[in-house]
Amino acid sequence: MGFGRLDARGIDGKLDFRMKRRDFLCHSTFGAVGLGALARARSMGHATITFGLGTPRQQPKNIIFVVSDGMSAGTLQLAELYASVKYGQTTCWADLYRQNRVSRALMETYSANSWVTDSAAASSAWGGGVRVKNGSLNVGPNGEQYAPILQKFQQREFAVGCVTSVPITHATPAGFCINHADRGEQAQIAEMYLPLRFDCMLGGGIEYFSAESRSDKQDLLGTFKQAGYHVATTKLNLAEITADNQPVLGCFHKAGIPYALDHAQDEALLASVPSLADMAKFAIERLARNPRGFVLQIEGGKVDWAAHANDTTALIYDQLAVDAALKVAIEFAESSQETLVIVTTDHGNANPGLLGTGSANKKFESLVNVRHTNTWVMDGLKSNWGIDEIRQRVQFAQGLELTADEAKQLHEHIAALSESERGEARKLPFAKMANIQKQRTGIGWAGDDHSADYVELAMFGPGSEQLPQFVKNTDLHQFMLEVTGVPS
């Protein structure tokens, strides 16, 4: 199997989502949209942006909101460099910039109680239009509940849904869907989805729906089926769903979908677990059948997980997986000519970057033939392994020749952990591994957590001409409503 292939097999079993050279470019037949009018009302400290003064030349019927969760500017650049080195091409995201085919802005990401947001508060800013405290989903400090945006669109007869590479109950999709004071209560969030009957909800997190893993032993998968949902737990299940109006729930893996690089190396995973691009394609095709229009969130949540772990290859390949899903969205928007694609991130994370000068290119090129992520390496390390076994595993996964001292550092860290601690990512020697790799790859990290950086925001399609060059995260809520003509 070629190591460059990401998320290779489509829902119908055909090889339709290979990360090959042709897949990075976004070829457009969609004409440029003229500039629309925009007014800004200034208040103390910040600009409050009012959209929609003047009528857009074309009002979008659909919105596809693509999120690379936890994407620092360096993450976008590393994926672009990798695409250049590995495939001789640009990424779809960078190609949109190069060809000046999008409106582009910087976005401020603060939450109500911190300059450094978490994903719950960030998604709530988009989803509810109000900044809330970190950890909360569209719930204010005194219990105020702010109507989530997908509920608003559903009430106006739009088809709505979410697609993600992490649990479908995770913070970013949930911020578009529900109100809850605690993002961590994912089992409860799973129950809250049932009466909403959103048209298509796809991702990981099967443990929050399965009787075997829920603490209350409730069979939510069965409950969703009884309520008239199509329920899919494999790629084949998804392909077999008929073209009807029943809502779809898809849960394809415990926790998140496996990292895209590891996914690509495992035939069983390729056969059973859809990629982010697979799920995006399915959701778009299903939602597009609604004559009123649709709103879909697509999240690459494991970009954030990789950044927390300082896992370079996981980060790059999952960013490329987001890029593949973005390409699906752009191609649909080009064909429909009535779809606004928004692509952004909720916050930066760990601020990775290629450092140094003289040997930077050569160091970075050492990543080209990696087989597996650091997570795959860590998951297979055993407490009773010797130094030589650790060196062999790292060599196989990433082509790195660890010194005996470097392998000893990993060995001592792993050996000191209890069985339960070895299952906790934060306890594993990811930082040590990243520091070891930095000497070979030239890639360094500022830390292992979220940052307060301004982030990338771009829009393609009708309505994009109204995007100002700087926005607050909360502005996107009102923007999406106004540009589609939906009352707030």
C-alpha positions as CSV (number, residue, x, y, z in Angstrom):
1,M,0.0,0.0,0.0
2,G,1.4,3.4,-0.9
3,F,2.0,5.6,2.1
4,G,0.8,8.7,0.3
5,R,-2.8,7.4,0.1
6,L,-5.2,8.9,2.5
7,D,-8.8,7.8,3.0
8,A,-8.5,5.9,-0.2
9,R,-11.8,4.1,-0.7
10,G,-15.1,5.8,-1.1
11,I,-18.4,4.7,0.3
12,D,-19.1,2.6,-2.8
13,G,-15.7,0.9,-2.6
14,K,-14.2,2.8,-5.5
15,L,-10.9,4.6,-5.2
16,D,-12.4,8.1,-5.2
17,F,-10.6,9.9,-2.4
18,R,-7.0,9.2,-3.0
19,M,-4.7,12.0,-1.9
20,K,-2.9,12.0,-5.2
21,R,-1.5,14.9,-7.2
22,R,-4.8,15.7,-8.9
23,D,-6.7,15.8,-5.7
24,F,-5.0,18.9,-4.2
25,L,-6.1,21.4,-6.8
26,C,-9.6,22.9,-6.7
27,H,-10.5,23.4,-10.3
28,S,-13.3,26.0,-10.5
29,T,-16.0,26.8,-13.0
30,F,-17.7,29.2,-10.6
31,G,-17.5,32.8,-11.6
32,A,-16.3,35.6,-9.3
33,V,-18.9,37.4,-7.3
34,G,-18.9,41.2,-7.1
35,L,-18.2,43.1,-4.0
36,G,-21.3,43.8,-1.8
37,A,-22.0,46.6,0.6
38,L,-21.0,46.4,4.2
39,A,-21.4,48.7,7.2
40,R,-19.6,48.7,10.5
41,A,-21.0,50.1,13.7
42,R,-18.3,50.8,16.1
43,S,-18.6,50.5,19.9
44,M,-16.2,50.8,22.7
45,G,-13.2,48.5,22.3
46,H,-14.4,46.4,19.4
47,A,-16.1,46.8,16.1
48,T,-19.6,45.3,16.0
49,I,-20.2,44.2,12.5
50,T,-23.6,44.4,10.8
51,F,-23.9,42.4,7.6
52,G,-26.4,42.6,4.8
53,L,-26.7,46.3,4.0
54,G,-27.6,46.0,0.4
55,T,-28.6,42.8,-1.3
56,P,-26.0,40.2,-2.3
57,R,-25.9,39.6,-6.0
58,Q,-26.8,36.0,-5.3
59,Q,-28.1,34.7,-2.0
60,P,-26.7,31.2,-1.1
61,K,-29.1,28.4,-0.8
62,N,-26.7,26.2,1.1
63,I,-23.8,26.7,3.6
64,I,-21.0,24.2,4.1
65,F,-18.9,25.2,7.2
66,V,-15.5,23.4,7.2
67,V,-13.5,23.4,10.4
68,S,-10.0,22.3,10.9
69,D,-10.1,22.1,14.6
70,G,-7.0,23.4,16.4
71,M,-5.3,24.5,13.2
72,S,-2.5,27.0,13.8
73,A,-1.1,28.9,10.8
74,G,1.9,26.6,11.0
75,T,-0.3,23.6,10.5
76,L,-1.7,24.9,7.3
77,Q,1.9,25.6,6.1
78,L,3.2,22.2,7.1
79,A,0.5,20.5,5.1
80,E,1.2,22.7,2.1
81,L,4.9,21.9,2.3
82,Y,4.2,18.2,2.6
83,A,1.9,18.3,-0.4
84,S,4.6,20.0,-2.4
85,V,7.3,17.6,-1.4
86,K,5.3,14.4,-1.5
87,Y,3.0,15.1,-4.5
88,G,4.5,18.1,-6.3
89,Q,1.3,20.1,-5.8
90,T,-0.4,22.6,-3.6
91,T,-3.3,21.9,-1.3
92,C,-6.9,22.9,-2.1
93,W,-7.0,25.5,0.7
94,A,-3.7,27.2,-0.5
95,D,-4.8,27.0,-4.1
96,L,-7.9,28.9,-3.3
97,Y,-5.7,31.7,-1.9
98,R,-3.2,31.6,-4.7
99,Q,-5.9,31.9,-7.4
100,N,-7.7,34.7,-5.4
101,R,-10.9,32.7,-5.5
102,V,-12.0,33.4,-1.9
103,S,-12.7,36.2,0.4
104,R,-10.2,36.0,3.3
105,A,-10.1,37.4,6.8
106,L,-8.5,37.1,10.2
107,M,-10.8,36.0,13.1
108,E,-10.6,36.7,16.8
109,T,-11.3,33.5,18.8
110,Y,-11.8,34.6,22.4
111,S,-14.3,33.0,24.8
112,A,-16.3,34.8,27.5
113,N,-13.7,34.1,30.2
114,S,-10.4,33.7,28.4
115,W,-8.4,35.0,25.5
116,V,-7.6,31.3,24.9
117,T,-10.8,29.5,23.9
118,D,-11.7,25.8,24.0
119,S,-13.7,24.2,21.3
120,A,-17.0,24.3,23.1
121,A,-16.9,28.1,23.6
122,A,-15.6,28.6,20.1
123,S,-18.3,26.5,18.4
124,S,-20.9,28.2,20.6
125,A,-19.7,31.6,19.4
126,W,-20.5,30.4,15.9
127,G,-23.5,28.3,16.9
128,G,-25.2,30.6,19.4
129,G,-23.8,33.9,18.4
130,V,-22.8,34.7,22.0
131,R,-19.5,34.2,23.8
132,V,-19.8,31.7,26.6
133,K,-17.3,30.4,29.1
134,N,-14.9,27.6,28.1
135,G,-16.5,24.2,28.6
136,S,-20.1,25.4,27.9
137,L,-22.3,24.8,24.9
138,N,-24.5,27.8,24.2
139,V,-25.3,28.3,27.9
140,G,-24.5,31.6,29.6
141,P,-23.1,32.0,33.2
142,N,-26.6,32.3,34.7
143,G,-28.1,29.5,32.7
144,E,-29.1,31.6,29.7
145,Q,-29.7,29.4,26.7
146,Y,-28.8,30.6,23.2
147,A,-30.6,28.9,20.3
148,P,-28.1,26.9,18.3
149,I,-27.8,27.7,14.6
150,L,-28.8,24.4,13.2
151,Q,-32.0,24.5,15.1
152,K,-32.7,27.9,13.7
153,F,-32.1,26.7,10.1
154,Q,-34.1,23.5,10.7
155,Q,-37.1,25.6,11.8
156,R,-36.9,27.3,8.4
157,E,-37.0,23.9,6.7
158,F,-33.4,23.7,5.8
159,A,-31.8,20.3,5.9
160,V,-29.0,20.3,8.6
161,G,-26.2,18.1,9.8
162,C,-22.7,17.6,11.1
163,V,-19.8,15.4,10.0
164,T,-16.6,15.0,12.1
165,S,-13.5,12.8,12.6
166,V,-14.0,12.9,16.4
167,P,-17.1,11.8,18.4
168,I,-20.3,13.3,16.9
169,T,-21.1,14.4,20.4
170,H,-17.9,16.3,20.7
171,A,-17.7,20.1,21.4
172,T,-17.5,21.4,17.8
173,P,-20.5,19.6,16.4
174,A,-22.4,20.0,19.6
175,G,-21.9,23.8,19.6
176,F,-24.0,24.0,16.4
177,C,-26.7,21.6,17.8
178,I,-27.6,21.8,21.5
179,N,-27.5,23.7,24.8
180,H,-25.5,22.1,27.6
181,A,-23.5,23.6,30.5
182,D,-20.8,20.8,30.3
183,R,-19.2,19.7,27.1
184,G,-17.9,16.6,28.8
185,E,-21.3,15.0,29.3
186,Q,-21.2,13.4,25.9
187,A,-23.5,10.5,26.9
188,Q,-26.2,13.1,27.7
189,I,-25.5,15.0,24.5
190,A,-26.1,11.8,22.5
191,E,-29.6,11.5,24.1
192,M,-30.2,15.2,23.3
193,Y,-29.7,14.6,19.6
194,L,-32.5,12.0,19.4
195,P,-35.6,14.4,19.3
196,L,-33.8,17.0,17.1
197,R,-34.0,14.6,14.1
198,F,-31.2,16.4,12.3
199,D,-30.9,15.0,8.8
200,C,-27.3,13.7,8.9
201,M,-24.9,13.2,11.8
202,L,-21.8,11.3,11.1
203,G,-18.6,10.7,13.1
204,G,-17.0,8.6,15.8
205,G,-18.0,8.2,19.5
206,I,-20.0,5.0,19.2
207,E,-19.4,4.4,22.9
208,Y,-21.9,7.2,23.8
209,F,-24.6,5.3,21.9
210,S,-23.8,1.7,22.7
211,A,-25.4,-0.2,25.6
212,E,-22.1,-2.0,26.2
213,S,-20.2,1.1,26.9
214,R,-22.8,3.5,28.4
215,S,-22.9,3.5,32.2
216,D,-26.7,3.4,32.1
217,K,-26.6,0.4,29.6
218,Q,-29.1,2.2,27.4
219,D,-29.0,1.0,23.8
220,L,-29.2,4.4,22.1
221,L,-28.4,2.9,18.7
222,G,-31.5,0.8,19.0
223,T,-33.5,3.8,20.3
224,F,-32.5,5.9,17.3
225,K,-33.5,3.0,14.9
226,Q,-36.9,2.7,16.6
227,A,-37.4,6.5,16.2
228,G,-37.0,6.1,12.5
229,Y,-33.3,6.9,12.0
230,H,-31.1,5.1,9.6
231,V,-28.2,4.0,11.9
232,A,-24.8,3.1,10.3
233,T,-21.8,1.7,12.1
234,T,-19.7,0.7,9.1
235,K,-18.9,2.2,5.7
236,L,-21.0,-0.6,4.1
237,N,-24.0,0.4,6.3
238,L,-23.7,4.0,5.0
239,A,-23.6,2.9,1.4
240,E,-26.7,0.9,1.8
241,I,-28.9,3.7,3.1
242,T,-31.7,4.5,0.7
243,A,-32.5,7.9,-0.8
244,D,-35.4,8.8,1.6
245,N,-36.2,11.5,4.1
246,Q,-35.3,9.6,7.2
247,P,-32.6,11.1,9.4
248,V,-29.2,9.4,9.5
249,L,-26.9,8.7,12.5
250,G,-23.5,7.2,11.7
251,C,-21.0,6.2,14.5
252,F,-18.1,4.4,13.0
253,H,-15.5,4.1,15.7
254,K,-14.8,4.4,19.4
255,A,-13.7,7.9,20.2
256,G,-12.3,9.5,17.0
257,I,-11.9,8.1,13.6
258,P,-8.3,6.7,13.4
259,Y,-5.7,9.2,12.3
260,A,-5.7,9.4,8.5
261,L,-2.2,8.1,8.1
262,D,-2.9,5.0,10.3
263,H,-6.2,4.6,8.6
264,A,-4.5,4.4,5.2
265,Q,-2.2,1.6,6.3
266,D,-5.0,-0.7,7.6
267,E,-7.1,-2.6,5.1
268,A,-9.7,-3.5,7.8
269,L,-10.1,0.2,8.7
270,L,-10.3,1.2,5.0
271,A,-13.1,-1.4,4.5
272,S,-15.1,-0.5,7.6
273,V,-14.5,3.1,8.5
274,P,-15.3,6.0,6.2
275,S,-12.9,8.9,5.8
276,L,-13.8,12.5,6.5
277,A,-14.1,13.1,2.8
278,D,-16.3,10.0,2.4
279,M,-18.7,11.3,5.1
280,A,-18.7,14.8,3.7
281,K,-19.6,13.5,0.2
282,F,-22.4,11.3,1.6
283,A,-23.8,14.2,3.8
284,I,-23.7,16.8,1.0
285,E,-25.4,14.5,-1.5
286,R,-28.1,13.6,1.0
287,L,-28.8,17.1,2.3
288,A,-28.7,18.6,-1.2
289,R,-32.0,16.7,-2.0
290,N,-33.8,19.2,0.2
291,P,-35.4,21.9,-2.1
292,R,-35.2,24.6,0.6
293,G,-31.4,24.2,1.0
294,F,-29.1,22.9,3.7
295,V,-26.4,23.8,6.3
296,L,-23.7,21.3,7.0
297,Q,-20.7,21.5,9.4
298,I,-17.7,19.4,8.5
299,E,-15.0,19.1,11.2
300,G,-11.5,17.7,11.1
301,G,-11.3,17.3,14.9
302,K,-8.3,15.1,15.0
303,V,-6.0,18.0,13.8
304,D,-6.6,19.3,17.3
305,W,-5.8,16.0,18.9
306,A,-2.6,15.6,16.9
307,A,-1.5,19.1,17.9
308,H,-2.1,18.4,21.6
309,A,0.2,15.3,21.2
310,N,2.8,17.2,19.2
311,D,2.3,14.4,16.7
312,T,3.7,15.8,13.4
313,T,2.7,13.1,11.0
314,A,-0.7,12.7,12.5
315,L,-1.2,16.5,12.2
316,I,-0.1,16.8,8.6
317,Y,-2.1,13.8,7.3
318,D,-5.2,14.8,9.2
319,Q,-4.9,18.4,7.9
320,L,-4.7,16.8,4.4
321,A,-7.8,14.8,5.2
322,V,-9.6,18.1,6.0
323,D,-8.2,19.4,2.7
324,A,-9.8,16.4,0.9
325,A,-13.1,17.2,2.5
326,L,-12.8,20.8,1.6
327,K,-12.2,19.8,-2.0
328,V,-15.5,17.8,-1.9
329,A,-17.3,20.9,-0.6
330,I,-15.7,23.2,-3.2
331,E,-16.5,20.9,-6.1
332,F,-20.1,20.7,-5.0
333,A,-20.2,24.5,-4.7
334,E,-18.8,24.9,-8.2
335,S,-21.5,22.7,-9.6
336,S,-24.4,24.1,-7.7
337,Q,-23.4,27.8,-7.9
338,E,-25.6,28.5,-5.0
339,T,-23.5,27.2,-2.1
340,L,-21.4,29.3,0.3
341,V,-18.3,27.4,1.6
342,I,-16.8,28.7,4.9
343,V,-13.4,27.3,5.9
344,T,-11.7,28.2,9.1
345,T,-10.6,26.9,12.5
346,D,-11.9,27.5,16.0
347,H,-8.4,28.3,17.6
348,G,-4.8,27.6,17.1
349,N,-3.0,24.7,19.0
350,A,0.6,24.3,19.9
351,N,1.9,26.5,17.0
352,P,4.0,24.0,15.1
353,G,6.5,25.1,12.6
354,L,9.6,24.2,10.5
355,L,12.6,25.8,12.2
356,G,16.2,26.4,11.2
357,T,17.7,27.5,7.8
358,G,20.5,25.6,6.2
359,S,19.2,22.0,6.4
360,A,15.5,22.7,6.8
361,N,14.5,21.2,3.5
362,K,16.4,18.0,3.9
363,K,15.1,17.5,7.4
364,F,11.5,18.0,6.4
365,E,11.9,15.6,3.4
366,S,12.7,12.8,5.9
367,L,8.9,12.7,6.6
368,V,7.9,11.7,3.1
369,N,7.9,8.0,3.6
370,V,6.4,7.7,7.1
371,R,4.1,4.7,7.7
372,H,2.5,5.6,11.1
373,T,1.9,8.3,13.6
374,N,3.4,8.8,17.0
375,T,0.1,7.7,18.4
376,W,0.4,4.3,16.6
377,V,3.9,4.0,18.0
378,M,2.8,4.8,21.6
379,D,-0.2,2.5,21.5
380,G,2.0,-0.4,20.7
381,L,4.8,0.2,23.2
382,K,4.7,-2.3,26.1
383,S,6.1,-1.8,29.6
384,N,8.2,-5.0,29.3
385,W,9.8,-4.0,26.0
386,G,13.5,-3.5,25.9
387,I,15.3,-0.6,24.2
388,D,16.0,-2.5,21.0
389,E,12.3,-3.3,20.5
390,I,11.4,0.4,20.9
391,R,14.0,1.3,18.4
392,Q,12.7,-1.2,15.9
393,R,9.1,0.0,16.2
394,V,10.0,3.6,15.7
395,Q,12.3,2.7,12.7
396,F,9.4,0.7,11.1
397,A,6.8,3.5,11.7
398,Q,8.9,6.5,10.8
399,G,12.3,5.6,9.5
400,L,14.0,7.2,12.5
401,E,17.1,5.7,13.9
402,L,16.9,6.3,17.6
403,T,20.0,6.3,19.7
404,A,20.2,4.0,22.6
405,D,19.8,7.0,24.9
406,E,16.7,8.3,23.1
407,A,15.1,4.9,23.2
408,K,16.0,4.7,26.9
409,Q,14.1,7.9,27.6
410,L,10.9,6.5,26.1
411,H,11.4,3.1,27.8
412,E,11.8,4.7,31.3
413,H,8.8,6.9,30.8
414,I,6.5,4.0,29.6
415,A,7.8,1.5,32.2
416,A,6.9,3.9,35.1
417,L,3.2,4.1,34.0
418,S,0.5,2.0,35.4
419,E,-1.8,0.0,33.0
420,S,-4.5,2.6,33.3
421,E,-2.1,5.5,32.8
422,R,-0.8,4.0,29.5
423,G,-4.4,4.5,28.2
424,E,-4.2,8.3,28.9
425,A,-2.7,10.2,26.1
426,R,-1.5,13.0,28.4
427,K,0.6,10.5,30.4
428,L,2.5,9.2,27.4
429,P,5.9,10.5,26.3
430,F,4.6,12.5,23.3
431,A,6.6,15.6,24.2
432,K,9.8,13.5,24.5
433,M,9.1,11.9,21.2
434,A,8.5,15.3,19.5
435,N,11.7,16.7,20.9
436,I,13.7,13.7,19.6
437,Q,12.0,14.1,16.2
438,K,12.7,17.8,16.1
439,Q,16.4,17.1,15.7
440,R,15.7,15.0,12.5
441,T,12.7,16.8,11.0
442,G,13.3,20.4,12.0
443,I,9.7,20.8,13.3
444,G,9.2,22.4,16.7
445,W,6.3,23.1,18.8
446,A,5.5,26.1,21.1
447,G,3.6,23.9,23.5
448,D,0.8,21.3,23.6
449,D,-2.3,23.4,24.1
450,H,-4.6,26.0,22.5
451,S,-3.4,29.5,21.7
452,A,-5.0,32.9,21.4
453,D,-3.8,33.5,17.9
454,Y,-6.0,35.1,15.2
455,V,-6.9,32.4,12.8
456,E,-7.6,31.9,9.1
457,L,-11.1,32.4,7.8
458,A,-12.0,32.2,4.1
459,M,-15.3,32.0,2.1
460,F,-16.1,30.8,-1.4
461,G,-19.3,31.3,-3.3
462,P,-22.3,33.6,-3.1
463,G,-22.3,35.8,0.0
464,S,-18.5,35.6,0.4
465,E,-18.2,39.1,-1.0
466,Q,-19.7,40.4,2.2
467,L,-16.9,39.1,4.4
468,P,-14.9,41.9,6.1
469,Q,-11.2,41.5,6.6
470,F,-11.4,41.1,10.4
471,V,-14.2,39.5,12.4
472,K,-15.0,38.2,15.9
473,N,-16.0,34.5,16.1
474,T,-19.5,35.5,17.2
475,D,-20.0,37.5,13.9
476,L,-20.2,34.3,11.9
477,H,-23.5,33.4,13.5
478,Q,-25.3,36.5,12.3
479,F,-23.5,36.3,9.0
480,M,-24.8,32.9,8.2
481,L,-28.4,33.9,9.1
482,E,-28.4,37.2,7.2
483,V,-26.7,35.9,4.1
484,T,-29.3,33.2,3.7
485,G,-32.2,35.5,4.6
486,V,-33.1,33.7,7.8
487,P,-34.3,35.8,10.7
488,S,-32.2,35.7,13.8
